[in-house]
Amino acid sequence: MCACVALIFLLVCSSFGQAVNGTLLGTVNDSSGASIAAAKVSATEVNTAITRNTVTNESGNFTFPDLPPGKYKVLVEVPGFEKAAP
């Protein structure tokens, strides 16, 4: 009896370890390949229109952690450049 309860407890605990959400990451570069720091990056889920925003770091990298599954449109804005949707 005690072994069955312990087994059920272990199975329940292991089921919490599965991730449903994902991470979207990338790098913003100019046409010469140079990284662009402080670029505004937006990720909008197409079906819900929910938008998340971030800014690139000094290496031009950005990350959107813990995004729910869906189709996202990414928009990059940098002063002095045209808006870009890769």
Secondary structure, DSSP 8 states (H G I E B T S, - for coil): -HHHHHHHHHHHHHHTT----EEEEEE-B-TTS-B-TT-EEEEEETTT--EEEEE--TTSEEEEEEE-SS-EEEEEE-TTS--B--
